[in-house]
Protein backbone atom coordinates (compact mmCIF):
# COMPACT_ATOMS: atom_id res chain seq x y z
CA UNK A 1 0.00 0.00 0.00
CA UNK A 2 1.48 3.37 -1.02
CA UNK A 3 0.44 6.99 -0.66
CA UNK A 4 0.79 9.32 -3.66
CA UNK A 5 0.33 13.07 -3.97
CA UNK A 6 -1.71 14.69 -6.72
CA UNK A 7 -3.55 17.94 -7.42
CA UNK A 8 -7.22 18.50 -7.99
CA UNK A 9 -8.72 20.79 -10.66
CA UNK A 10 -8.21 23.80 -8.39
CA UNK A 11 -4.53 23.07 -7.93
CA UNK A 12 -4.90 21.81 -4.36
CA UNK A 13 -2.86 18.89 -3.08
CA UNK A 14 -4.76 15.66 -2.44
CA UNK A 15 -3.63 12.34 -1.08
CA UNK A 16 -4.51 9.02 -2.61
CA UNK A 17 -3.81 5.43 -1.67
CA UNK A 18 -2.62 2.88 -4.19
CA UNK A 19 -3.65 -0.72 -3.73
CA UNK A 20 -1.79 -2.96 -6.21
CA UNK A 21 -1.17 0.05 -8.42
CA UNK A 22 -4.79 1.24 -8.45
CA UNK A 23 -5.24 4.74 -7.09
CA UNK A 24 -8.20 5.57 -4.89
CA UNK A 25 -8.72 9.33 -4.48
CA UNK A 26 -10.55 8.76 -1.22
CA UNK A 27 -7.43 7.80 0.67
CA UNK A 28 -8.98 8.10 4.09
CA UNK A 29 -11.83 5.78 3.13
CA UNK A 30 -9.36 3.19 1.87
CA UNK A 31 -7.46 3.25 5.16
CA UNK A 32 -10.67 2.92 7.15
CA UNK A 33 -11.78 0.02 4.96
CA UNK A 34 -8.41 -1.69 5.34
CA UNK A 35 -8.60 -1.40 9.12
CA UNK A 36 -12.14 -2.79 9.05
CA UNK A 37 -10.90 -5.83 7.13
CA UNK A 38 -8.19 -6.50 9.73
CA UNK A 39 -10.65 -6.13 12.58
CA UNK A 40 -13.05 -8.62 11.04
CA UNK A 41 -10.77 -11.45 12.24
CA UNK A 42 -11.42 -12.58 15.80
CA UNK A 43 -10.09 -15.18 18.21
CA UNK A 44 -13.32 -17.16 17.76
CA UNK A 45 -13.19 -16.93 13.95
CA UNK A 46 -9.54 -16.62 12.90
CA UNK A 47 -10.14 -17.99 9.39
CA UNK A 48 -12.34 -15.99 7.02
CA UNK A 49 -13.07 -16.00 3.29
CA UNK A 50 -13.43 -12.98 1.05
CA UNK A 51 -17.24 -13.21 0.98
CA UNK A 52 -17.46 -13.49 4.76
CA UNK A 53 -15.27 -10.44 5.25
CA UNK A 54 -17.14 -8.46 2.59
CA UNK A 55 -20.45 -9.18 4.33
CA UNK A 56 -19.04 -8.17 7.72
CA UNK A 57 -17.53 -4.86 6.65
CA UNK A 58 -20.07 -3.91 3.98
CA UNK A 59 -17.64 -3.75 1.06
CA UNK A 60 -17.70 -5.24 -2.42
CA UNK A 61 -15.78 -8.51 -2.73
CA UNK A 62 -13.43 -7.03 -5.30
CA UNK A 63 -12.45 -4.27 -2.87
CA UNK A 64 -11.84 -6.79 -0.09
CA UNK A 65 -9.78 -8.95 -2.46
CA UNK A 66 -7.52 -6.00 -3.36
CA UNK A 67 -7.00 -5.12 0.30
CA UNK A 68 -6.23 -8.73 1.19
CA UNK A 69 -3.80 -9.06 -1.72
CA UNK A 70 -1.86 -6.05 -0.47
CA UNK A 71 -1.92 -7.32 3.12
CA UNK A 72 -0.71 -10.73 1.93
CA UNK A 73 2.27 -9.11 0.20
CA UNK A 74 3.16 -7.39 3.48
CA UNK A 75 2.60 -10.59 5.55
CA UNK A 76 -0.24 -8.94 7.46
CA UNK A 77 -2.53 -11.80 6.41
CA UNK A 78 -1.77 -15.27 5.10
CA UNK A 79 -3.80 -17.84 3.21
CA UNK A 80 -4.60 -21.21 4.75
CA UNK A 81 -3.28 -23.91 2.42
CA UNK A 82 -6.23 -26.25 2.94
CA UNK A 83 -9.22 -23.91 2.92
CA UNK A 84 -7.70 -20.99 0.96
CA UNK A 85 -9.28 -18.69 3.51
CA UNK A 86 -7.33 -15.94 5.23
CA UNK A 87 -5.93 -15.52 8.72
CA UNK A 88 -3.91 -12.73 10.31
CA UNK A 89 -0.21 -12.96 9.48
CA UNK A 90 2.95 -12.77 11.53
CA UNK A 91 3.75 -9.41 9.99
CA UNK A 92 1.31 -7.87 12.46
CA UNK A 93 3.67 -8.80 15.28
CA UNK A 94 6.28 -6.48 13.81
CA UNK A 95 3.66 -3.73 13.76
CA UNK A 96 2.33 -4.33 17.28
CA UNK A 97 5.63 -5.37 18.85
CA UNK A 98 7.01 -1.87 19.52
CA UNK A 99 3.73 -0.82 21.12
CA UNK A 100 3.53 -3.86 23.37
CA UNK A 101 7.18 -3.46 24.35
CA UNK A 102 6.52 0.13 25.42
CA UNK A 103 3.47 -0.69 27.53
CA UNK A 104 4.88 -0.35 31.02
CA UNK A 105 1.71 -1.86 32.49
CA UNK A 106 2.27 -5.05 30.48
CA UNK A 107 5.94 -5.37 31.47
CA UNK A 108 5.22 -4.71 35.15
CA UNK A 109 2.18 -6.99 35.25
CA UNK A 110 3.76 -10.07 33.67
CA UNK A 111 5.42 -11.57 36.80
CA UNK A 112 2.33 -10.74 38.87
CA UNK A 113 0.10 -12.56 36.38
CA UNK A 114 2.38 -15.60 36.52
CA UNK A 115 2.06 -15.65 40.30
CA UNK A 116 -1.71 -15.23 40.07
CA UNK A 117 -2.10 -18.14 37.65
CA UNK A 118 0.13 -20.31 39.83
CA UNK A 119 -1.91 -19.39 42.91
CA UNK A 120 -5.40 -19.85 41.43
CA UNK A 121 -4.72 -22.43 38.72
CA UNK A 122 -6.76 -20.26 36.34
CA UNK A 123 -5.87 -18.06 33.39
CA UNK A 124 -4.92 -14.49 34.21
CA UNK A 125 -4.82 -11.53 31.84
CA UNK A 126 -4.12 -7.81 31.70
CA UNK A 127 -6.76 -5.70 30.01
CA UNK A 128 -6.64 -2.10 28.76
CA UNK A 129 -9.40 0.26 27.66
CA UNK A 130 -9.93 1.73 24.22
CA UNK A 131 -12.93 3.99 24.62
CA UNK A 132 -15.62 1.33 24.32
CA UNK A 133 -13.68 -1.94 24.35
CA UNK A 134 -11.58 -3.86 26.84
CA UNK A 135 -8.51 -5.29 25.06
CA UNK A 136 -6.17 -8.05 26.24
CA UNK A 137 -2.48 -7.05 26.14
CA UNK A 138 -1.04 -9.95 28.18
CA UNK A 139 -2.13 -13.43 29.24
CA UNK A 140 -0.86 -16.37 31.27
CA UNK A 141 -2.90 -19.48 30.41
CA UNK A 142 -4.19 -21.93 33.01
CA UNK A 143 -2.36 -25.23 33.39
CA UNK A 144 -5.70 -27.10 33.38
CA UNK A 145 -6.70 -29.01 30.26
CA UNK A 146 -10.15 -27.38 30.41
CA UNK A 147 -9.72 -23.62 30.71
CA UNK A 148 -10.86 -20.27 29.46
CA UNK A 149 -8.34 -18.03 27.76
CA UNK A 150 -8.20 -14.41 26.67
CA UNK A 151 -5.92 -14.26 23.61
CA UNK A 152 -3.73 -11.22 23.02
CA UNK A 153 -5.75 -8.63 21.16
CA UNK A 154 -9.11 -10.09 22.20
CA UNK A 155 -11.72 -7.34 22.54
CA UNK A 156 -14.77 -7.22 24.78
CA UNK A 157 -17.60 -4.70 24.69
CA UNK A 158 -20.33 -6.59 26.54
CA UNK A 159 -21.54 -4.52 29.50
CA UNK A 160 -21.59 -7.63 31.71
CA UNK A 161 -17.95 -8.57 31.04
CA UNK A 162 -16.10 -8.06 34.30
CA UNK A 163 -13.26 -6.04 32.78
CA UNK A 164 -15.75 -3.81 30.95
CA UNK A 165 -17.48 -3.19 34.28
CA UNK A 166 -14.17 -2.13 35.82
CA UNK A 167 -13.49 0.43 33.11
CA UNK A 168 -17.05 1.75 32.89
CA UNK A 169 -16.98 2.22 36.66
CA UNK A 170 -14.46 5.01 36.08
CA UNK A 171 -16.64 6.84 33.56
CA UNK A 172 -19.22 9.56 34.40
CA UNK A 173 -22.77 8.21 34.54
CA UNK A 174 -23.81 10.21 31.48
CA UNK A 175 -20.97 8.69 29.48
CA UNK A 176 -22.03 5.18 30.57
CA UNK A 177 -25.63 5.92 29.62
CA UNK A 178 -24.53 7.18 26.22
CA UNK A 179 -22.35 4.13 25.51
CA UNK A 180 -25.11 1.70 26.45
CA UNK A 181 -28.00 3.51 24.77
CA UNK A 182 -26.02 3.97 21.54
CA UNK A 183 -25.10 0.28 21.43
CA UNK A 184 -21.36 1.02 21.57
CA UNK A 185 -21.40 -1.18 24.67
CA UNK A 186 -23.69 -4.19 24.25
CA UNK A 187 -26.44 -4.79 26.79
CA UNK A 188 -29.17 -7.18 25.68
CA UNK A 189 -32.69 -6.19 26.71
CA UNK A 190 -31.63 -2.75 27.89
CA UNK A 191 -34.40 -0.56 29.30
CA UNK A 192 -34.51 2.27 31.82
CA UNK A 193 -34.85 -0.08 34.80
CA UNK A 194 -31.94 -2.31 33.76
CA UNK A 195 -29.82 0.74 32.99
CA UNK A 196 -30.38 2.16 36.48
CA UNK A 197 -29.65 -1.27 37.95
CA UNK A 198 -26.42 -1.46 35.98
CA UNK A 199 -25.26 1.94 37.25
CA UNK A 200 -25.85 0.73 40.82
CA UNK A 201 -23.92 -2.45 40.00
CA UNK A 202 -20.90 -0.40 38.93
CA UNK A 203 -20.98 1.42 42.26
CA UNK A 204 -21.14 -1.91 44.11
CA UNK A 205 -18.14 -3.13 42.09
CA UNK A 206 -16.17 -0.05 43.10
CA UNK A 207 -17.01 -0.50 46.78
CA UNK A 208 -16.03 -4.18 46.72
CA UNK A 209 -12.88 -3.55 44.69
CA UNK A 210 -13.56 -6.08 41.93
CA UNK A 211 -16.24 -6.88 39.34
CA UNK A 212 -17.78 -10.24 38.53
CA UNK A 213 -19.46 -11.85 35.54
CA UNK A 214 -20.92 -15.15 36.74
CA UNK A 215 -22.05 -16.79 33.52
CA UNK A 216 -23.99 -13.71 32.42
CA UNK A 217 -22.36 -13.05 29.06
CA UNK A 218 -21.38 -16.71 28.52
CA UNK A 219 -23.15 -19.46 30.43
CA UNK A 220 -20.07 -21.63 30.94
CA UNK A 221 -17.62 -18.89 31.93
CA UNK A 222 -16.94 -16.82 35.03
CA UNK A 223 -14.84 -13.68 35.00
CA UNK A 224 -13.53 -11.50 37.81
CA UNK A 225 -11.58 -8.29 37.27
CA UNK A 226 -9.97 -5.62 39.43
CA UNK A 227 -8.57 -2.18 38.54
CA UNK A 228 -4.92 -1.12 38.24
CA UNK A 229 -4.19 2.53 39.10
CA UNK A 230 -1.46 4.97 38.08
CA UNK A 231 0.20 7.63 40.24
CA UNK A 232 -2.77 9.96 39.73
CA UNK A 233 -5.21 7.37 41.00
CA UNK A 234 -6.66 6.83 37.52
CA UNK A 235 -7.52 3.34 36.27
CA UNK A 236 -5.05 2.42 33.53
CA UNK A 237 -5.64 -1.35 33.27
CA UNK A 238 -7.50 -4.27 34.80
CA UNK A 239 -6.38 -7.70 35.95
CA UNK A 240 -8.79 -10.39 34.76
CA UNK A 241 -9.32 -14.03 35.77
CA UNK A 242 -11.52 -15.99 33.33
CA UNK A 243 -12.45 -19.52 34.47
CA UNK A 244 -14.85 -22.35 33.59
CA UNK A 245 -18.04 -21.94 35.59
CA UNK A 246 -18.11 -25.57 36.73
CA UNK A 247 -14.90 -24.95 38.72
CA UNK A 248 -16.14 -21.82 40.45
CA UNK A 249 -18.57 -22.15 43.33
CA UNK A 250 -19.86 -19.04 45.08
CA UNK A 251 -17.29 -19.64 47.82
CA UNK A 252 -14.44 -19.92 45.34
CA UNK A 253 -15.75 -16.87 43.49
CA UNK A 254 -15.00 -14.78 46.57
CA UNK A 255 -11.51 -16.25 46.79
CA UNK A 256 -10.81 -15.54 43.12
CA UNK A 257 -12.06 -12.00 43.49
CA UNK A 258 -9.80 -11.34 46.45
CA UNK A 259 -6.80 -12.88 44.67
CA UNK A 260 -7.53 -10.80 41.58
CA UNK A 261 -7.75 -7.64 43.68
CA UNK A 262 -4.49 -8.43 45.47
CA UNK A 263 -2.75 -8.96 42.13
CA UNK A 264 -4.16 -5.72 40.70
CA UNK A 265 -2.97 -3.82 43.77
CA UNK A 266 0.47 -5.38 43.39
CA UNK A 267 0.66 -4.18 39.78
CA UNK A 268 -0.48 -0.74 40.97
CA UNK A 269 2.31 -0.69 43.55
CA UNK A 270 4.92 -1.76 40.98
CA UNK A 271 3.76 1.13 38.77
CA UNK A 272 4.15 3.56 41.66
CA UNK A 273 0.40 4.06 41.60
CA UNK A 274 -2.11 4.61 44.33
CA UNK A 275 -5.51 3.17 45.10
CA UNK A 276 -7.94 6.06 45.74
CA UNK A 277 -8.49 6.48 49.45
CA UNK A 278 -5.58 4.22 50.35
CA UNK A 279 -2.58 6.39 49.43
CA UNK A 280 0.25 4.54 47.71
CA UNK A 281 -0.79 0.95 47.05
CA UNK A 282 0.77 -1.78 49.11
CA UNK A 283 1.63 -5.26 47.88
CA UNK A 284 -1.76 -6.60 48.99
CA UNK A 285 -3.69 -3.37 49.46
CA UNK A 286 -7.34 -3.97 50.16
CA UNK A 287 -7.37 -7.65 49.28
CA UNK A 288 -8.70 -8.74 52.66
CA UNK A 289 -11.83 -6.65 52.60
C-alpha positions as CSV (number, residue, x, y, z in Angstrom):
1,X,0.0,0.0,0.0
2,X,1.5,3.4,-1.0
3,X,0.4,7.0,-0.7
4,X,0.8,9.3,-3.7
5,X,0.3,13.1,-4.0
6,X,-1.7,14.7,-6.7
7,X,-3.5,17.9,-7.4
8,X,-7.2,18.5,-8.0
9,X,-8.7,20.8,-10.7
10,X,-8.2,23.8,-8.4
11,X,-4.5,23.1,-7.9
12,X,-4.9,21.8,-4.4
13,X,-2.9,18.9,-3.1
14,X,-4.8,15.7,-2.4
15,X,-3.6,12.3,-1.1
16,X,-4.5,9.0,-2.6
17,X,-3.8,5.4,-1.7
18,X,-2.6,2.9,-4.2
19,X,-3.6,-0.7,-3.7
20,X,-1.8,-3.0,-6.2
21,X,-1.2,0.1,-8.4
22,X,-4.8,1.2,-8.4
23,X,-5.2,4.7,-7.1
24,X,-8.2,5.6,-4.9
25,X,-8.7,9.3,-4.5
26,X,-10.5,8.8,-1.2
27,X,-7.4,7.8,0.7
28,X,-9.0,8.1,4.1
29,X,-11.8,5.8,3.1
30,X,-9.4,3.2,1.9
31,X,-7.5,3.2,5.2
32,X,-10.7,2.9,7.2
33,X,-11.8,0.0,5.0
34,X,-8.4,-1.7,5.3
35,X,-8.6,-1.4,9.1
36,X,-12.1,-2.8,9.1
37,X,-10.9,-5.8,7.1
38,X,-8.2,-6.5,9.7
39,X,-10.7,-6.1,12.6
40,X,-13.1,-8.6,11.0
41,X,-10.8,-11.4,12.2
42,X,-11.4,-12.6,15.8
43,X,-10.1,-15.2,18.2
44,X,-13.3,-17.2,17.8
45,X,-13.2,-16.9,13.9
46,X,-9.5,-16.6,12.9
47,X,-10.1,-18.0,9.4
48,X,-12.3,-16.0,7.0
49,X,-13.1,-16.0,3.3
50,X,-13.4,-13.0,1.1
51,X,-17.2,-13.2,1.0
52,X,-17.5,-13.5,4.8
53,X,-15.3,-10.4,5.2
54,X,-17.1,-8.5,2.6
55,X,-20.4,-9.2,4.3
56,X,-19.0,-8.2,7.7
57,X,-17.5,-4.9,6.7
58,X,-20.1,-3.9,4.0
59,X,-17.6,-3.7,1.1
60,X,-17.7,-5.2,-2.4
61,X,-15.8,-8.5,-2.7
62,X,-13.4,-7.0,-5.3
63,X,-12.5,-4.3,-2.9
64,X,-11.8,-6.8,-0.1
65,X,-9.8,-8.9,-2.5
66,X,-7.5,-6.0,-3.4
67,X,-7.0,-5.1,0.3
68,X,-6.2,-8.7,1.2
69,X,-3.8,-9.1,-1.7
70,X,-1.9,-6.1,-0.5
71,X,-1.9,-7.3,3.1
72,X,-0.7,-10.7,1.9
73,X,2.3,-9.1,0.2
74,X,3.2,-7.4,3.5
75,X,2.6,-10.6,5.5
76,X,-0.2,-8.9,7.5
77,X,-2.5,-11.8,6.4
78,X,-1.8,-15.3,5.1
79,X,-3.8,-17.8,3.2
80,X,-4.6,-21.2,4.8
81,X,-3.3,-23.9,2.4
82,X,-6.2,-26.3,2.9
83,X,-9.2,-23.9,2.9
84,X,-7.7,-21.0,1.0
85,X,-9.3,-18.7,3.5
86,X,-7.3,-15.9,5.2
87,X,-5.9,-15.5,8.7
88,X,-3.9,-12.7,10.3
89,X,-0.2,-13.0,9.5
90,X,2.9,-12.8,11.5
91,X,3.8,-9.4,10.0
92,X,1.3,-7.9,12.5
93,X,3.7,-8.8,15.3
94,X,6.3,-6.5,13.8
95,X,3.7,-3.7,13.8
96,X,2.3,-4.3,17.3
97,X,5.6,-5.4,18.9
98,X,7.0,-1.9,19.5
99,X,3.7,-0.8,21.1
100,X,3.5,-3.9,23.4
101,X,7.2,-3.5,24.4
102,X,6.5,0.1,25.4
103,X,3.5,-0.7,27.5
104,X,4.9,-0.4,31.0
105,X,1.7,-1.9,32.5
106,X,2.3,-5.0,30.5
107,X,5.9,-5.4,31.5
108,X,5.2,-4.7,35.1
109,X,2.2,-7.0,35.3
110,X,3.8,-10.1,33.7
111,X,5.4,-11.6,36.8
112,X,2.3,-10.7,38.9
113,X,0.1,-12.6,36.4
114,X,2.4,-15.6,36.5
115,X,2.1,-15.6,40.3
116,X,-1.7,-15.2,40.1
117,X,-2.1,-18.1,37.6
118,X,0.1,-20.3,39.8
119,X,-1.9,-19.4,42.9
120,X,-5.4,-19.9,41.4
121,X,-4.7,-22.4,38.7
122,X,-6.8,-20.3,36.3
123,X,-5.9,-18.1,33.4
124,X,-4.9,-14.5,34.2
125,X,-4.8,-11.5,31.8
126,X,-4.1,-7.8,31.7
127,X,-6.8,-5.7,30.0
128,X,-6.6,-2.1,28.8
129,X,-9.4,0.3,27.7
130,X,-9.9,1.7,24.2
131,X,-12.9,4.0,24.6
132,X,-15.6,1.3,24.3
133,X,-13.7,-1.9,24.4
134,X,-11.6,-3.9,26.8
135,X,-8.5,-5.3,25.1
136,X,-6.2,-8.1,26.2
137,X,-2.5,-7.1,26.1
138,X,-1.0,-10.0,28.2
139,X,-2.1,-13.4,29.2
140,X,-0.9,-16.4,31.3
141,X,-2.9,-19.5,30.4
142,X,-4.2,-21.9,33.0
143,X,-2.4,-25.2,33.4
144,X,-5.7,-27.1,33.4
145,X,-6.7,-29.0,30.3
146,X,-10.1,-27.4,30.4
147,X,-9.7,-23.6,30.7
148,X,-10.9,-20.3,29.5
149,X,-8.3,-18.0,27.8
150,X,-8.2,-14.4,26.7
151,X,-5.9,-14.3,23.6
152,X,-3.7,-11.2,23.0
153,X,-5.8,-8.6,21.2
154,X,-9.1,-10.1,22.2
155,X,-11.7,-7.3,22.5
156,X,-14.8,-7.2,24.8
157,X,-17.6,-4.7,24.7
158,X,-20.3,-6.6,26.5
159,X,-21.5,-4.5,29.5
160,X,-21.6,-7.6,31.7
161,X,-18.0,-8.6,31.0
162,X,-16.1,-8.1,34.3
163,X,-13.3,-6.0,32.8
164,X,-15.7,-3.8,30.9
165,X,-17.5,-3.2,34.3
166,X,-14.2,-2.1,35.8
167,X,-13.5,0.4,33.1
168,X,-17.1,1.7,32.9
169,X,-17.0,2.2,36.7
170,X,-14.5,5.0,36.1
171,X,-16.6,6.8,33.6
172,X,-19.2,9.6,34.4
173,X,-22.8,8.2,34.5
174,X,-23.8,10.2,31.5
175,X,-21.0,8.7,29.5
176,X,-22.0,5.2,30.6
177,X,-25.6,5.9,29.6
178,X,-24.5,7.2,26.2
179,X,-22.3,4.1,25.5
180,X,-25.1,1.7,26.4
181,X,-28.0,3.5,24.8
182,X,-26.0,4.0,21.5
183,X,-25.1,0.3,21.4
184,X,-21.4,1.0,21.6
185,X,-21.4,-1.2,24.7
186,X,-23.7,-4.2,24.3
187,X,-26.4,-4.8,26.8
188,X,-29.2,-7.2,25.7
189,X,-32.7,-6.2,26.7
190,X,-31.6,-2.7,27.9
191,X,-34.4,-0.6,29.3
192,X,-34.5,2.3,31.8
193,X,-34.9,-0.1,34.8
194,X,-31.9,-2.3,33.8
195,X,-29.8,0.7,33.0
196,X,-30.4,2.2,36.5
197,X,-29.7,-1.3,38.0
198,X,-26.4,-1.5,36.0
199,X,-25.3,1.9,37.3
200,X,-25.8,0.7,40.8
201,X,-23.9,-2.4,40.0
202,X,-20.9,-0.4,38.9
203,X,-21.0,1.4,42.3
204,X,-21.1,-1.9,44.1
205,X,-18.1,-3.1,42.1
206,X,-16.2,0.0,43.1
207,X,-17.0,-0.5,46.8
208,X,-16.0,-4.2,46.7
209,X,-12.9,-3.6,44.7
210,X,-13.6,-6.1,41.9
211,X,-16.2,-6.9,39.3
212,X,-17.8,-10.2,38.5
213,X,-19.5,-11.9,35.5
214,X,-20.9,-15.1,36.7
215,X,-22.0,-16.8,33.5
216,X,-24.0,-13.7,32.4
217,X,-22.4,-13.0,29.1
218,X,-21.4,-16.7,28.5
219,X,-23.1,-19.5,30.4
220,X,-20.1,-21.6,30.9
221,X,-17.6,-18.9,31.9
222,X,-16.9,-16.8,35.0
223,X,-14.8,-13.7,35.0
224,X,-13.5,-11.5,37.8
225,X,-11.6,-8.3,37.3
226,X,-10.0,-5.6,39.4
227,X,-8.6,-2.2,38.5
228,X,-4.9,-1.1,38.2
229,X,-4.2,2.5,39.1
230,X,-1.5,5.0,38.1
231,X,0.2,7.6,40.2
232,X,-2.8,10.0,39.7
233,X,-5.2,7.4,41.0
234,X,-6.7,6.8,37.5
235,X,-7.5,3.3,36.3
236,X,-5.1,2.4,33.5
237,X,-5.6,-1.3,33.3
238,X,-7.5,-4.3,34.8
239,X,-6.4,-7.7,36.0
240,X,-8.8,-10.4,34.8
241,X,-9.3,-14.0,35.8
242,X,-11.5,-16.0,33.3
243,X,-12.5,-19.5,34.5
244,X,-14.9,-22.4,33.6
245,X,-18.0,-21.9,35.6
246,X,-18.1,-25.6,36.7
247,X,-14.9,-25.0,38.7
248,X,-16.1,-21.8,40.4
249,X,-18.6,-22.2,43.3
250,X,-19.9,-19.0,45.1
251,X,-17.3,-19.6,47.8
252,X,-14.4,-19.9,45.3
253,X,-15.7,-16.9,43.5
254,X,-15.0,-14.8,46.6
255,X,-11.5,-16.2,46.8
256,X,-10.8,-15.5,43.1
257,X,-12.1,-12.0,43.5
258,X,-9.8,-11.3,46.5
259,X,-6.8,-12.9,44.7
260,X,-7.5,-10.8,41.6
261,X,-7.8,-7.6,43.7
262,X,-4.5,-8.4,45.5
263,X,-2.7,-9.0,42.1
264,X,-4.2,-5.7,40.7
265,X,-3.0,-3.8,43.8
266,X,0.5,-5.4,43.4
267,X,0.7,-4.2,39.8
268,X,-0.5,-0.7,41.0
269,X,2.3,-0.7,43.6
270,X,4.9,-1.8,41.0
271,X,3.8,1.1,38.8
272,X,4.1,3.6,41.7
273,X,0.4,4.1,41.6
274,X,-2.1,4.6,44.3
275,X,-5.5,3.2,45.1
276,X,-7.9,6.1,45.7
277,X,-8.5,6.5,49.4
278,X,-5.6,4.2,50.4
279,X,-2.6,6.4,49.4
280,X,0.3,4.5,47.7
281,X,-0.8,1.0,47.0
282,X,0.8,-1.8,49.1
283,X,1.6,-5.3,47.9
284,X,-1.8,-6.6,49.0
285,X,-3.7,-3.4,49.5
286,X,-7.3,-4.0,50.2
287,X,-7.4,-7.7,49.3
288,X,-8.7,-8.7,52.7
289,X,-11.8,-6.7,52.6
